[in-house]
Every structure is written in structure tokens, then in C-alpha cells.
Amino acid sequence: MREPQIDYAAVFRALPGMVALLTPDLVYVDANDDFLLLAGRTREQLLGRYIFDVFPENPNEPAAAGMRETRESMLRVVATGERDTMALLRYDIEDPQRPGHWQEHYWSPVNAPVLGPDGQVALIVHRVEEVTELIHARGGPNGDSRTRVLEAELYTRARELQEVNERLRQAHAHEREVALALQAAMLPAPGPTGPHEAAVRYQPAIGALNVCGDWYDLVDLPGDNLAVAVGDVVGHGLAAACTMGQLRSALSAACRVTDGPAQALEAVGLYARFVDGAEATTVATTFIDWDSRTITYSCAGHPPPALVHPDGTVTFLDQATDPPLAARPEHLPRPQARTSFTAGAILVLYTDGLVERRNEDIDTSLARLAGSLTHHRHATPEALADALLTDLLPPTGNADDTALIVLRL
């Protein structure tokens, strides 16, 4: 059976209810028939014009906040790529036939993103339902006064809720900004690694509440050897970022004074028992010996590092995996394992944000990672790091942070 040819422009125009499309700069690009009818504007009066040039705020209502709240909602959609449902608001409309005369209107708006091929917001869908009749329910002097009081109370509470939500958004945005600044300060670019190229990446999660505690580290060891580690603190926000900083510093110090990654993780595990929020942190630590061309590794509940051989085969270093830090009630020695490598191989450490997907088996996720590594193995570490993020992360952003180290051995 042939699929029907659908004229989506005609469907859009016929949609019930008021719907308009705007650019991220809040300029109208289209509006359906109901929008034009109920707003009292022609298509020519809307298209190509800034929304608040077409619908300015009523100057006779100095306490009105409709323009500010509508603009902030739309800009939030552009910034986050997420739908934003506004509280009931009053936004009066100037009579196009009688300039200077304003008609009282109440609206229930929803703004939603339309994403382009690059995952960025290309358009804003602005859907509004007029509820003026509801606010003026059974209007006139003979109307039900109790109903009018209840509706006025509903409107007042909706405005209060909108203001509370706005304050919460500002507080969360500030916390995210501070957490990102703290993470950036504690996750610098790698220092000199001799003739061996290295690249690091930190990709924050989408959304204002999803700053997490992922980290990476490269530590110089005696004999021009190197320790490479990544870790992931459970939790979100500024608290997780602070815990991450403490554990990263502790592990960096432990790598310098212990004989191997297992002992380093044992020391940090004991320390984690006395750090709020450090329980169940996952870590992968590797010690690289250039002379013997071996990697000694130990993982505390963390996804296994990947070793890409010059011929394109990928080995996951999964022979020394133990529970996360401070997860056991008693302290026990941690395992470690050793593997050899050849010159030109690539070592990749990452946090679970790179591979784990809801409703997907971890083996499927690791197979996708291995395929990308094989395909891009001839790239420089910088190019390979970018390719992994492009291949493995959703184009609209991930719900979890991602830390990544790529090292050419």
C-alpha cells in the first residue's frame, strides 16, 4: 500500500488552537489559521517580524509581566532544547482597528523546540490557549461571585507559582555555573607526556540540574612512566563536583606513593569512607610502563578501559574489576591485572556517559565504542576524542556527564 502524500503545510494551517512558529531570535515564520483569527492579525502582519513588535505590552498595565515571562520562556527553550510550559498569564492585545485601545486577554502558553540536523533549536513552536472566558466565567453582574473569586484565586496562585519557578531556575543555573567553573579548574589540559600524544574531553550533561562529578587525571610516575585515571562520583550539582575534587586529588597523590593501581584505589577507598557523597564512586586507574610496554590496571566498579591495537582489534581491560569505592562494609585488597601493548596502540579511558544508554545492554554499548575506535584508530588523539563524542553521544546531548582520555602509546 502506498503511503499517503501529506501536505504538512496544510495540516499546520488547519490545526485547532493557536499555533505559531518562531526563529530562535523570536521572529515569526508562520502561524496557523486559528492563531491569525484569534489574534486579529493577518499573515503579512506577522511573518518576518519580532514577536513583541507585533504584540507590544499594554503600557497601561505597569505591573504586567507577560512580555518578560514569554520572552524568558522562549529563550529557555532555545538554551535547553526542552519544552517550557508557562503559568497562566495576562497579556492584553491592542485592537488593530483602534490603536491605543487594549483588549484584556488571559492565555495558557506552551513553547516547544524543533531541532535541526545539528541538534540545535531551529524553530520554536508557540502554542497558546486563550482562557479569557474562563477567567471571566459566567461574566456579567449576574455571574456566580464565588466562581469569580475562585478563578481570581487560581490566577493569583498561578502567578505566584511562576515567580517561584523562575527563582528556582535562577538558583539552579547559578549552581550549574559554579559547578562547571569548579570542574574546569580541576580538569586542566594534560601536561607533557613525552613523545606520547594525549587528548582529554569533558562533556557536561544537558539541562541545568545535571552537572555531575566525572573527572580525569594524568599523573607522572618515576622513570617517565604515567598513571591515567577516570572517575565518576554519584550525584549531581555542586556537591558532586566538590566530592570529585577531593577524590581526584587523593587518587593523584596515592598514585605517586603506591606500587600499583590496586594499592592506589585501596588508599582512596579508605579515604572515601570519610568523605560525604563519595560512597559508590567508580574509578578506573592504569599505570603505564614504557620500558616493559605494559599496562597495569584496576577498576572500582567502572567501565573497562579500551586498548586499541594497531591492527584495529580492541581489548577491554576487564580482568581486574571490583566494587565501587566504599561499597563494601569491610576493607579488602583490590585486584589488578597487567597486559602488554605495542608501539602505536591507543589507550582510552572514559566514564559511563559515553557508552551507557537506557534500555540498552552494556555489551551493545561497548561494541559500538569498539567499532568507533577501530574506524578512527589512525586519527590523532585530538581527532579521535572528537570522533568518539560525535559517534557515541546523542546529537541533542546526553543526560549524563562524559569524561574521556585518549592516549597514543
Secondary structure, DSSP 8 states (H G I E B T S, - for coil): -------HHHHHHH-SSEEEEE-TT-BEEEE-HHHHHHHT--HHHHTTSBHHHHS---TT-TT--HHHHHHHHHHHHHHH-S-EE---EE--EE-TTSTT-EE--EEEEEEEEEE-TTSSEEEEEEEEEE-HHHHTTT-STTS-HHHHHHHHHHHHHHHHHHHHHHHHHHHHHHHHHHHHHHHHHHS------TT--EEEEEE--SSTT---EEEEEEEEEGGGEEEEEEEEESS-HHHHHHHHHHHHHHHHHHHHHSSSHHHHHHHHHHHHTTSTT-TT-EEEEEEEETTTTEEEEEEES----EEE-TTS-EEE--SSEE--TT-SSS------EEEE--TT-EEEEE-GGGT--TTS-HHHHHHHHHHHHHHTTTS-HHHHHHHHHHHHS-TT--SS-EEEEEEE-
